[in-house]
Amino acid sequence: MQTGELISSFLINLQSICRNSVLLKNASFQQIMGIVSLDYDGMEMSRFSLKIGVDNSTATRLVAGLEKKCWVERKKNKYDSRIVIVSLTTKGKSVQKEL
């Protein structure tokens, strides 16, 4: 097997295990990965999108869905309002801990 095939197979198996063992009602695999990937103290939106491997617009839609569940919140950086910080809420922290 080529390295790419091994990585692809690993990711498919990982996704399958996650879907079968993580039972979060009304949460997609991407939302679960987003919650797990967020730093406990929050992170910049651009860093979050890099960490989960999606472009900024996809990360923005993902965060919007997580906000609807009251798991995360977005705030502007106090020194540079162009920077958005994504942070776990209290509810989001308990979901992350559960996962």
C-alpha positions in Angstrom: 0.0 0.0 0.0 1.1 3.5 -0.7 1.3 6.1 2.1 -1.7 8.0 0.7 -3.8 4.8 0.7 -2.8 4.0 4.3 -3.7 7.5 5.5 -7.0 7.4 3.6 -7.8 4.0 5.1 -6.9 5.2 8.6 -9.1 8.3 8.3 -12.1 6.3 7.0 -11.7 3.8 9.9 -11.3 6.7 12.4 -14.4 8.3 11.1 -16.3 5.0 11.3 -15.2 4.4 14.9 -16.1 8.0 15.9 -19.6 7.7 14.3 -20.2 4.3 16.0 -18.9 5.1 19.5 -19.6 8.8 19.9 -23.3 9.3 20.5 -24.1 13.0 20.4 -27.6 13.8 19.4 -27.9 16.2 16.5 -24.1 16.6 16.0 -22.4 15.9 12.8 -19.0 14.4 12.5 -17.5 17.8 11.5 -19.1 19.4 14.6 -17.7 16.8 16.8 -14.2 17.2 15.3 -14.6 21.0 15.6 -15.4 20.8 19.4 -12.6 18.4 20.0 -10.1 20.5 18.1 -10.8 23.8 19.9 -8.3 24.8 22.5 -9.9 25.0 26.0 -9.0 28.7 26.2 -10.2 29.5 22.6 -8.3 30.3 19.4 -8.3 32.6 16.4 -10.7 31.6 13.7 -7.9 31.4 11.1 -6.0 29.0 13.3 -9.1 26.9 13.9 -9.7 26.5 10.2 -6.0 25.5 9.7 -6.2 23.0 12.5 -9.3 21.2 11.1 -8.1 21.5 7.5 -10.8 23.6 6.0 -11.0 27.0 4.4 -12.2 30.0 6.4 -15.7 30.1 5.0 -16.3 26.4 5.8 -15.0 27.0 9.4 -17.3 30.0 9.7 -20.3 27.8 8.8 -19.2 25.1 11.2 -18.8 27.6 14.0 -22.2 29.1 13.2 -23.7 25.6 13.7 -21.9 25.2 17.0 -23.1 28.6 18.2 -26.7 27.5 17.5 -26.1 24.6 19.9 -24.6 27.1 22.4 -21.3 25.2 22.4 -19.1 28.0 21.2 -19.1 31.8 21.0 -17.3 34.3 18.8 -15.7 37.5 20.0 -13.6 40.1 18.4 -10.0 40.4 19.5 -9.8 43.5 21.8 -6.6 44.7 20.1 -7.5 44.0 16.5 -11.2 43.8 15.6 -10.5 42.0 12.3 -9.5 38.9 14.4 -12.3 36.6 15.6 -11.7 34.4 18.6 -13.7 31.2 18.9 -14.2 30.0 22.5 -16.0 27.1 24.1 -19.0 28.1 26.3 -19.5 26.3 29.6 -21.9 23.9 27.8 -19.2 23.4 25.1 -16.5 22.6 27.6 -18.7 19.9 29.2 -19.4 18.5 25.7 -15.7 18.5 24.9 -14.9 16.8 28.2 -17.5 14.2 27.5 -16.0 13.5 24.1 
